[in-house]
Amino acid sequence: MTPWMLLISPILVIISLTCVILQRQHLLMALLALEVMVLSLMFMIILVSGSSWLMFIIIILTFGACEASLGLACMTAMSRSYGNDQLNSLLLNKC
C-alpha cells in the first residue's frame, strides 16, 4: 500500500461530492457521481482494512448496485414521462 493511494481516495470522494453539487440539474450525472462516491469509499475501506472486512465490502457493493439500478429505473421512467432527465421538470405540475 503506497501513500498516494491513501491520499487519492478522499480526493475522489470530494470530487464526486462537488460533481453532485455542480451537476444537480441532470439526474444521470448525479447518479454517476453517487456511484463514483460508493466505489471510492470501497477503495478507501479496502486500503485501510485490507481483506478483513470482506463481507462488509460485498454488502456495500451490493447496495451500490441496487442503488444504481433503482436510479436508472427512475431516470428511465422520468425521461419517458417528461422527455428529459432534468430535475427541475419534476417541479412542473402537468396535470
DRENTORKOL-3810 file (N, C-alpha, C; in nm, 4 decimals):
REM DRENTORKOL-3810
@n.u->0.0860; n.v->-0.1165; n.w->0.0000; ca.u->0.0000; ca.v->0.0000; ca.w->0.0000; c.u->0.0908; c.v->0.1230; c.w->0.0000
@n.u->0.0768; n.v->0.2026; n.w->-0.1028; ca.u->0.1591; ca.v->0.3224; ca.w->-0.1155; c.u->0.0865; c.v->0.4434; c.w->-0.0599
@n.u->0.1575; n.v->0.5475; n.w->-0.0194; ca.u->0.0916; ca.v->0.6639; ca.w->0.0415; c.u->0.0020; c.v->0.7409; c.w->-0.0543
@n.u->0.0292; n.v->0.7370; n.w->-0.1845; ca.u->-0.0552; ca.v->0.8121; ca.w->-0.2761; c.u->-0.1939; c.v->0.7495; c.w->-0.2873
@n.u->-0.2040; n.v->0.6197; n.w->-0.2630; ca.u->-0.3358; ca.v->0.5550; ca.w->-0.2648; c.u->-0.4224; c.v->0.6034; c.w->-0.1495
@n.u->-0.3609; n.v->0.6252; n.w->-0.0342; ca.u->-0.4369; ca.v->0.6757; ca.w->0.0797; c.u->-0.4765; c.v->0.8214; c.w->0.0610
@n.u->-0.4024; n.v->0.8965; n.w->-0.0199; ca.u->-0.4365; ca.v->1.0360; ca.w->-0.0452; c.u->-0.5403; c.v->1.0517; c.w->-0.1555
@n.u->-0.5431; n.v->0.9600; n.w->-0.2506; ca.u->-0.6320; ca.v->0.9756; ca.w->-0.3662; c.u->-0.7760; c.v->0.9393; c.w->-0.3341
@n.u->-0.7999; n.v->0.8488; n.w->-0.2413; ca.u->-0.9372; ca.v->0.8064; ca.w->-0.2141; c.u->-1.0221; c.v->0.9162; c.w->-0.1492
@n.u->-0.9740; n.v->0.9949; n.w->-0.0516; ca.u->-1.0579; ca.v->1.1060; ca.w->-0.0045; c.u->-1.0767; c.v->1.2146; c.w->-0.1098
@n.u->-0.9766; n.v->1.2297; n.w->-0.1969; ca.u->-0.9909; ca.v->1.3282; ca.w->-0.3047; c.u->-1.0999; c.v->1.2847; c.w->-0.4011
@n.u->-1.1115; n.v->1.1556; n.w->-0.4278; ca.u->-1.2190; ca.v->1.1051; ca.w->-0.5136; c.u->-1.3569; c.v->1.1301; c.w->-0.4525
@n.u->-1.3688; n.v->1.1149; n.w->-0.3227; ca.u->-1.4961; ca.v->1.1416; ca.w->-0.2551; c.u->-1.5312; c.v->1.2896; c.w->-0.2663
@n.u->-1.4324; n.v->1.3767; n.w->-0.2460; ca.u->-1.4576; ca.v->1.5208; ca.w->-0.2549; c.u->-1.4933; c.v->1.5610; c.w->-0.3975
@n.u->-1.4266; n.v->1.5035; n.w->-0.4955; ca.u->-1.4576; ca.v->1.5340; ca.w->-0.6352; c.u->-1.5991; c.v->1.4880; c.w->-0.6707
@n.u->-1.6392; n.v->1.3722; n.w->-0.6230; ca.u->-1.7743; ca.v->1.3247; ca.w->-0.6532; c.u->-1.8799; c.v->1.4102; c.w->-0.5829
@n.u->-1.8521; n.v->1.4569; n.w->-0.4607; ca.u->-1.9454; ca.v->1.5476; ca.w->-0.3930; c.u->-1.9604; c.v->1.6794; c.w->-0.4680
@n.u->-1.8486; n.v->1.7338; n.w->-0.5169; ca.u->-1.8586; ca.v->1.8578; ca.w->-0.5937; c.u->-1.9305; c.v->1.8358; c.w->-0.7255
@n.u->-1.9151; n.v->1.7188; n.w->-0.7844; ca.u->-1.9880; ca.v->1.6887; ca.w->-0.9081; c.u->-2.1377; c.v->1.6791; c.w->-0.8822
@n.u->-2.1770; n.v->1.6212; n.w->-0.7691; ca.u->-2.3191; ca.v->1.6153; ca.w->-0.7338; c.u->-2.3740; c.v->1.7558; c.w->-0.7135
@n.u->-2.2960; n.v->1.8417; n.w->-0.6477; ca.u->-2.3417; ca.v->1.9775; ca.w->-0.6214; c.u->-2.3491; c.v->2.0590; c.w->-0.7501
@n.u->-2.2500; n.v->2.0464; n.w->-0.8376; ca.u->-2.2469; ca.v->2.1270; ca.w->-0.9590; c.u->-2.3414; c.v->2.0758; c.w->-1.0669
@n.u->-2.3608; n.v->1.9459; n.w->-1.0752; ca.u->-2.4442; ca.v->1.8876; ca.w->-1.1802; c.u->-2.5778; c.v->1.8393; c.w->-1.1251
@n.u->-2.6396; n.v->1.9177; n.w->-1.0399; ca.u->-2.7641; ca.v->1.8732; ca.w->-0.9782; c.u->-2.8855; c.v->1.8917; c.w->-1.0687
@n.u->-2.8683; n.v->1.9508; n.w->-1.1871; ca.u->-2.9817; ca.v->1.9645; ca.w->-1.2770; c.u->-3.0138; c.v->1.8337; c.w->-1.3490
@n.u->-2.9128; n.v->1.7580; n.w->-1.3817; ca.u->-2.9328; ca.v->1.6343; ca.w->-1.4563; c.u->-2.9225; c.v->1.5141; c.w->-1.3632
@n.u->-3.0207; n.v->1.4279; n.w->-1.3698; ca.u->-3.0269; ca.v->1.3113; ca.w->-1.2826; c.u->-2.9176; c.v->1.2103; c.w->-1.3147
@n.u->-2.8845; n.v->1.1936; n.w->-1.4418; ca.u->-2.7836; ca.v->1.0947; ca.w->-1.4797; c.u->-2.6464; c.v->1.1315; c.w->-1.4244
@n.u->-2.6107; n.v->1.2579; n.w->-1.4301; ca.u->-2.4811; ca.v->1.2998; ca.w->-1.3761; c.u->-2.4758; c.v->1.2832; c.w->-1.2246
@n.u->-2.5871; n.v->1.3110; n.w->-1.1563; ca.u->-2.5907; ca.v->1.2929; ca.w->-1.0107; c.u->-2.5784; c.v->1.1451; c.w->-0.9744
@n.u->-2.6439; n.v->1.0583; n.w->-1.0497; ca.u->-2.6345; ca.v->0.9144; ca.w->-1.0228; c.u->-2.4936; c.v->0.8612; c.w->-1.0482
@n.u->-2.4296; n.v->0.9088; n.w->-1.1547; ca.u->-2.2927; ca.v->0.8652; ca.w->-1.1819; c.u->-2.1964; c.v->0.9142; c.w->-1.0738
@n.u->-2.2178; n.v->1.0359; n.w->-1.0249; ca.u->-2.1319; ca.v->1.0866; ca.w->-0.9179; c.u->-2.1527; c.v->1.0080; c.w->-0.7889
@n.u->-2.2753; n.v->0.9701; n.w->-0.7600; ca.u->-2.3011; ca.v->0.8879; ca.w->-0.6414; c.u->-2.2369; c.v->0.7506; c.w->-0.6542
@n.u->-2.2360; n.v->0.6954; n.w->-0.7741; ca.u->-2.1716; ca.v->0.5653; ca.w->-0.7954; c.u->-2.0202; c.v->0.5763; c.w->-0.7778
@n.u->-1.9610; n.v->0.6856; n.w->-0.8249; ca.u->-1.8179; ca.v->0.7070; ca.w->-0.8045; c.u->-1.7881; c.v->0.7215; c.w->-0.6555
@n.u->-1.8795; n.v->0.7857; n.w->-0.5812; ca.u->-1.8595; ca.v->0.8022; ca.w->-0.4378; c.u->-1.8609; c.v->0.6673; c.w->-0.3671
@n.u->-1.9527; n.v->0.5808; n.w->-0.4036; ca.u->-1.9584; ca.v->0.4477; ca.w->-0.3414; c.u->-1.8321; c.v->0.3683; c.w->-0.3737
@n.u->-1.7887; n.v->0.3734; n.w->-0.4985; ca.u->-1.6686; ca.v->0.2981; ca.w->-0.5366; c.u->-1.5426; c.v->0.3531; c.w->-0.4700
@n.u->-1.5339; n.v->0.4847; n.w->-0.4555; ca.u->-1.4161; ca.v->0.5410; ca.w->-0.3897; c.u->-1.4165; c.v->0.5117; c.w->-0.2398
@n.u->-1.5343; n.v->0.5078; n.w->-0.1777; ca.u->-1.5409; ca.v->0.4681; ca.w->-0.0372; c.u->-1.5021; c.v->0.3222; c.w->-0.0188
@n.u->-1.5411; n.v->0.2374; n.w->-0.1129; ca.u->-1.4996; ca.v->0.0974; ca.w->-0.1062; c.u->-1.3493; c.v->0.0843; c.w->-0.1255
@n.u->-1.2945; n.v->0.1646; n.w->-0.2135; ca.u->-1.1496; ca.v->0.1650; ca.w->-0.2342; c.u->-1.0779; c.v->0.2072; c.w->-0.1066
@n.u->-1.1329; n.v->0.3066; n.w->-0.0376; ca.u->-1.0731; ca.v->0.3530; ca.w->0.0869; c.u->-1.0815; c.v->0.2461; c.w->0.1955
@n.u->-1.1949; n.v->0.1774; n.w->0.2051; ca.u->-1.2094; ca.v->0.0710; ca.w->0.3061; c.u->-1.1152; c.v->-0.0446; c.w->0.2772
@n.u->-1.0986; n.v->-0.0792; n.w->0.1514; ca.u->-1.0071; ca.v->-0.1874; ca.w->0.1159; c.u->-0.8632; c.v->-0.1498; c.w->0.1487
@n.u->-0.8269; n.v->-0.0239; n.w->0.1232; ca.u->-0.6902; ca.v->0.0190; ca.w->0.1538; c.u->-0.6616; c.v->0.0212; c.w->0.3027
@n.u->-0.7590; n.v->0.0679; n.w->0.3808; ca.u->-0.7354; ca.v->0.0829; ca.w->0.5239; c.u->-0.7415; c.v->-0.0510; c.w->0.5966
@n.u->-0.8439; n.v->-0.1304; n.w->0.5666; ca.u->-0.8644; ca.v->-0.2517; ca.w->0.6458; c.u->-0.8051; c.v->-0.3775; c.w->0.5838
@n.u->-0.7711; n.v->-0.3738; n.w->0.4601; ca.u->-0.7216; ca.v->-0.4949; ca.w->0.3955; c.u->-0.8390; c.v->-0.5853; c.w->0.3591
@n.u->-0.8218; n.v->-0.7129; n.w->0.3731; ca.u->-0.9284; ca.v->-0.8055; ca.w->0.3372; c.u->-1.0018; c.v->-0.8591; c.w->0.4598
@n.u->-0.9848; n.v->-0.7939; n.w->0.5742; ca.u->-1.0504; ca.v->-0.8454; ca.w->0.6945; c.u->-1.2001; c.v->-0.8147; c.w->0.6962
@n.u->-1.2426; n.v->-0.7128; n.w->0.6247; ca.u->-1.3847; ca.v->-0.6757; ca.w->0.6209; c.u->-1.4466; c.v->-0.7145; c.w->0.4870
@n.u->-1.4156; n.v->-0.8307; n.w->0.4375; ca.u->-1.4574; ca.v->-0.8705; ca.w->0.3036; c.u->-1.6096; c.v->-0.8800; c.w->0.2906
@n.u->-1.6784; n.v->-0.9332; n.w->0.3914; ca.u->-1.8239; ca.v->-0.9458; ca.w->0.3842; c.u->-1.8908; c.v->-0.8087; c.w->0.3843
@n.u->-1.8398; n.v->-0.7162; n.w->0.4639; ca.u->-1.8927; ca.v->-0.5795; ca.w->0.4668; c.u->-1.8758; c.v->-0.5124; c.w->0.3319
@n.u->-1.7630; n.v->-0.5337; n.w->0.2677; ca.u->-1.7373; ca.v->-0.4748; ca.w->0.1361; c.u->-1.8345; c.v->-0.5301; c.w->0.0327
@n.u->-1.8600; n.v->-0.6593; n.w->0.0375; ca.u->-1.9534; ca.v->-0.7207; ca.w->-0.0579; c.u->-2.0943; c.v->-0.6691; c.w->-0.0360
@n.u->-2.1351; n.v->-0.6503; n.w->0.0889; ca.u->-2.2693; ca.v->-0.5990; ca.w->0.1187; c.u->-2.2841; c.v->-0.4556; c.w->0.0687
@n.u->-2.1849; n.v->-0.3719; n.w->0.0922; ca.u->-2.1912; ca.v->-0.2328; ca.w->0.0478; c.u->-2.1917; c.v->-0.2246; c.w->-0.1049
@n.u->-2.1127; n.v->-0.3064; n.w->-0.1709; ca.u->-2.1142; ca.v->-0.3077; ca.w->-0.3177; c.u->-2.2486; c.v->-0.3561; c.w->-0.3726
@n.u->-2.3132; n.v->-0.4491; n.w->-0.3010; ca.u->-2.4462; ca.v->-0.4945; ca.w->-0.3409; c.u->-2.5479; c.v->-0.3822; c.w->-0.3288
@n.u->-2.5402; n.v->-0.3069; n.w->-0.2177; ca.u->-2.6295; ca.v->-0.1919; ca.w->-0.2020; c.u->-2.6022; c.v->-0.0862; c.w->-0.3082
@n.u->-2.4760; n.v->-0.0673; n.w->-0.3456; ca.u->-2.4425; ca.v->0.0276; ca.w->-0.4513; c.u->-2.4996; c.v->-0.0135; c.w->-0.5857
@n.u->-2.4968; n.v->-0.1437; n.w->-0.6152; ca.u->-2.5538; ca.v->-0.1921; ca.w->-0.7405; c.u->-2.7058; c.v->-0.1767; c.w->-0.7408
@n.u->-2.7691; n.v->-0.2026; n.w->-0.6258; ca.u->-2.9145; ca.v->-0.1836; ca.w->-0.6162; c.u->-2.9513; c.v->-0.0366; c.w->-0.6302
@n.u->-2.8700; n.v->0.0515; n.w->-0.5712; ca.u->-2.8942; ca.v->0.1949; ca.w->-0.5846; c.u->-2.8831; c.v->0.2384; c.w->-0.7300
@n.u->-2.7835; n.v->0.1863; n.w->-0.8003; ca.u->-2.7649; ca.v->0.2223; ca.w->-0.9404; c.u->-2.8811; c.v->0.1739; c.w->-1.0268
@n.u->-2.9287; n.v->0.0532; n.w->-1.0020; ca.u->-3.0390; ca.v->0.0014; ca.w->-1.0840; c.u->-3.1701; c.v->0.0753; c.w->-1.0555
@n.u->-3.1951; n.v->0.1084; n.w->-0.9285; ca.u->-3.3148; ca.v->0.1859; ca.w->-0.8965; c.u->-3.3085; c.v->0.3267; c.w->-0.9533
@n.u->-3.1913; n.v->0.3877; n.w->-0.9477; ca.u->-3.1754; ca.v->0.5211; ca.w->-1.0052; c.u->-3.1937; c.v->0.5202; c.w->-1.1553
@n.u->-3.1423; n.v->0.4182; n.w->-1.2226; ca.u->-3.1595; ca.v->0.4079; ca.w->-1.3670; c.u->-3.3050; c.v->0.3836; c.w->-1.4034
@n.u->-3.3765; n.v->0.3047; n.w->-1.3240; ca.u->-3.5194; ca.v->0.2823; ca.w->-1.3493; c.u->-3.5994; c.v->0.4108; c.w->-1.3300
@n.u->-3.5661; n.v->0.4864; n.w->-1.2265; ca.u->-3.6347; ca.v->0.6149; ca.w->-1.2043; c.u->-3.6040; c.v->0.7135; c.w->-1.3163
@n.u->-3.4795; n.v->0.7146; n.w->-1.3612; ca.u->-3.4444; ca.v->0.8057; ca.w->-1.4702; c.u->-3.5127; c.v->0.7657; c.w->-1.6002
@n.u->-3.5248; n.v->0.6368; n.w->-1.6268; ca.u->-3.5937; ca.v->0.5913; ca.w->-1.7471; c.u->-3.7414; c.v->0.6287; c.w->-1.7422
@n.u->-3.8046; n.v->0.6084; n.w->-1.6277; ca.u->-3.9455; ca.v->0.6458; ca.w->-1.6134; c.u->-3.9643; c.v->0.7962; c.w->-1.6268
@n.u->-3.8734; n.v->0.8736; n.w->-1.5719; ca.u->-3.8836; ca.v->1.0191; ca.w->-1.5794; c.u->-3.8602; c.v->1.0685; c.w->-1.7217
@n.u->-3.7646; n.v->1.0096; n.w->-1.7919; ca.u->-3.7399; ca.v->1.0548; ca.w->-1.9290; c.u->-3.8522; c.v->1.0134; c.w->-2.0230
@n.u->-3.9203; n.v->0.9040; n.w->-1.9926; ca.u->-4.0358; ca.v->0.8664; ca.w->-2.0749; c.u->-4.1557; c.v->0.9560; c.w->-2.0483
@n.u->-4.1722; n.v->0.9994; n.w->-1.9213; ca.u->-4.2893; ca.v->1.0823; ca.w->-1.8925; c.u->-4.2675; c.v->1.2290; c.w->-1.9244
@n.u->-4.1476; n.v->1.2816; n.w->-1.8963; ca.u->-4.1231; ca.v->1.4238; ca.w->-1.9139; c.u->-4.0415; c.v->1.4560; c.w->-2.0376
@n.u->-3.9750; n.v->1.3599; n.w->-2.0956; ca.u->-3.8988; ca.v->1.3834; ca.w->-2.2168; c.u->-3.7537; c.v->1.4230; c.w->-2.1931
@n.u->-3.7121; n.v->1.4418; n.w->-2.0686; ca.u->-3.5728; ca.v->1.4744; ca.w->-2.0393; c.u->-3.5368; c.v->1.4219; c.w->-1.9012
@n.u->-3.4105; n.v->1.4425; n.w->-1.8633; ca.u->-3.3671; ca.v->1.3958; ca.w->-1.7314; c.u->-3.3343; c.v->1.5111; c.w->-1.6381
@n.u->-3.3871; n.v->1.6278; n.w->-1.6667; ca.u->-3.3613; ca.v->1.7428; ca.w->-1.5804; c.u->-3.4525; c.v->1.7384; c.w->-1.4590
@n.u->-3.3937; n.v->1.7643; n.w->-1.3436; ca.u->-3.4688; ca.v->1.7538; ca.w->-1.2190; c.u->-3.5679; c.v->1.8673; c.w->-1.2004
@n.u->-3.5466; n.v->1.9825; n.w->-1.2659; ca.u->-3.6418; ca.v->2.0920; ca.w->-1.2498; c.u->-3.7737; c.v->2.0658; c.w->-1.3226
@n.u->-3.7777; n.v->1.9683; n.w->-1.4135; ca.u->-3.9035; ca.v->1.9336; ca.w->-1.4796; c.u->-3.9951; c.v->1.8546; c.w->-1.3857
@n.u->-3.9407; n.v->1.8001; n.w->-1.2757; ca.u->-4.0260; ca.v->1.7310; ca.w->-1.1772; c.u->-4.1122; c.v->1.8297; c.w->-1.1003
@n.u->-4.0678; n.v->1.9529; n.w->-1.0911; ca.u->-4.1413; ca.v->2.0528; ca.w->-1.0149; c.u->-4.2642; c.v->2.1044; c.w->-1.0909
@n.u->-4.2642; n.v->2.0875; n.w->-1.2207; ca.u->-4.3779; ca.v->2.1337; ca.w->-1.3005; c.u->-4.4952; c.v->2.0396; c.w->-1.2834
@n.u->-4.6112; n.v->2.0956; n.w->-1.2632; ca.u->-4.7319; ca.v->2.0146; ca.w->-1.2478; c.u->-4.7988; c.v->2.0028; c.w->-1.3828
@n.u->-4.7969; n.v->1.8870; n.w->-1.4414; ca.u->-4.8521; ca.v->1.8653; ca.w->-1.5748; c.u->-4.9811; c.v->1.7827; c.w->-1.5669
@n.u->-5.0724; n.v->1.8259; n.w->-1.4872; ca.u->-5.1984; ca.v->1.7534; ca.w->-1.4744; c.u->-5.2931; c.v->1.7893; c.w->-1.5857
END
